[in-house]
Amino acid sequence: MNYGDFYQTKEKLENHLYCAGTIYDSFEALLEVLGKLELEQPLYLVYLAQKLFAQEVINTAYQNNKQIKLPFDSIKLNGKYHQSIN
């Protein structure tokens, strides 16, 4: 792998992370509004959607990390407070 490919991949990743972050922020704003309106069922459903979205982003990143060889090793978090993603 040459570093040109790495920088192109890095730029794509930054764009994807920006989009994912924007969507996550939208969930946060919606949760805040629904909480102030005291709409419990929609609030719960949006919370579940936010949690599933975050888990899907993490799972996709994990799967893609297995396919791409980076010029450095990934950081591995091990401990009782970190869950392994399978």
ABEGO torsion letter per residue (X at the ends): XBAAAAAAAAAAAAAAAAAAAAAAAAAAAAAAAAAAAGBAAAAAAAAAAAAAAAAAAAAAAAAAAAABBBABBBBBBBEAABBBBX
